[in-house]
Amino acid sequence: MDQDLLENQPKTDPPKAELEEMSQKIDEINRITNRTYKIILWTAIATAVLFILPLIALAFVIPYFLKTLTSITGL
């Protein structure tokens, strides 16, 4: 009777194999996390270059343009 109970138990991997599998999964999670970090970093850099820097440039260009425009029209 006890033999039947033992045979019906699910087979488990030895702890060393489980640890190796967990280590592989952690390594993959780490790789994916690093890739995500790089994507977010480059998105922030692109946002700064394509949006924030032109706004700063407009802060200097608009007054110069208005000064030139008023000097041409004589206002």
C-alpha positions as CSV (number, residue, x, y, z in Angstrom):
1,M,0.0,0.0,0.0
2,D,2.8,2.4,0.9
3,Q,4.5,1.6,-2.4
4,D,1.4,2.8,-4.3
5,L,1.4,6.1,-2.5
6,L,5.0,6.7,-3.3
7,E,4.5,5.9,-7.0
8,N,1.6,8.4,-7.2
9,Q,3.7,11.3,-5.8
10,P,4.8,13.9,-8.4
11,K,8.4,13.6,-9.4
12,T,10.4,16.5,-8.2
13,D,13.8,17.7,-9.4
14,P,16.6,17.6,-7.0
15,P,17.2,21.0,-5.3
16,K,20.4,21.6,-7.4
17,A,18.5,21.4,-10.6
18,E,15.8,23.8,-9.3
19,L,18.4,26.3,-8.2
20,E,20.0,26.1,-11.7
21,E,16.7,26.7,-13.3
22,M,15.9,29.7,-11.0
23,S,19.4,31.1,-11.7
24,Q,18.7,31.0,-15.4
25,K,15.4,32.7,-15.0
26,I,17.0,35.4,-12.8
27,D,19.7,36.0,-15.4
28,E,17.0,36.4,-18.1
29,I,15.0,38.8,-15.9
30,N,18.2,40.8,-15.3
31,R,18.9,41.0,-19.1
32,I,15.4,42.1,-19.9
33,T,15.5,44.7,-17.1
34,N,18.8,46.1,-18.4
35,R,17.3,46.3,-21.9
36,T,14.2,48.1,-20.6
37,Y,16.5,50.6,-18.7
38,K,18.4,51.4,-21.8
39,I,15.2,52.0,-23.8
40,I,13.8,54.3,-21.1
41,L,17.1,56.2,-20.9
42,W,17.3,56.8,-24.7
43,T,13.7,57.8,-24.8
44,A,14.4,60.5,-22.1
45,I,17.5,61.7,-24.1
46,A,15.5,61.8,-27.3
47,T,12.8,63.8,-25.5
48,A,15.3,66.3,-24.2
49,V,17.0,66.7,-27.6
50,L,13.8,66.9,-29.7
51,F,11.5,68.8,-27.4
52,I,13.2,70.6,-24.5
53,L,16.2,72.0,-26.4
54,P,14.0,73.6,-29.1
55,L,11.9,75.3,-26.3
56,I,15.1,76.7,-24.8
57,A,16.2,77.9,-28.2
58,L,12.8,79.6,-28.8
59,A,13.3,81.6,-25.6
60,F,16.3,83.3,-27.4
61,V,15.0,83.3,-31.0
62,I,11.6,84.9,-30.4
63,P,12.9,88.1,-28.7
64,Y,15.6,88.5,-31.4
65,F,12.9,88.0,-34.1
66,L,10.6,90.6,-32.4
67,K,13.5,93.0,-32.1
68,T,14.3,92.6,-35.8
69,L,10.7,92.9,-36.8
70,T,10.1,96.1,-34.9
71,S,13.3,97.7,-36.2
72,I,12.3,96.9,-39.8
73,T,8.7,98.4,-39.4
74,G,9.9,101.3,-37.3
75,L,7.6,100.6,-34.4
